[in-house]
């Protein structure tokens, strides 16, 4: 009976663990940041290209 109680206690501890949830939240935040960076680069790509071409023109 003690072994069965220990097993259920172990399962309950695993169920209450938040490590997996925390990693999932970090993954979501990282994905949102990555999407934001890509969107900003796509939006500014013309301006960045023009600025680089002006610098090359001065050289």
C-alpha positions, 0 to 999 in steps of 0.5 A: 500500500505504501508503494501505491501511495508513493506512486500517486504522490509522485504522479501528483508532483509531476502534474503540478510541475510548471517547468513545461508550461514555462518553457512553452511560454518562453517559446511563444514569446520567442516566436512573437519576437521573431515575427516582429523582427521579420516584419520590421525587416520586411517593412524597412528593407527598401529604406535599408537598401537605399541607405546602403546604396547611398553609402556605396555611392559616397565611397 
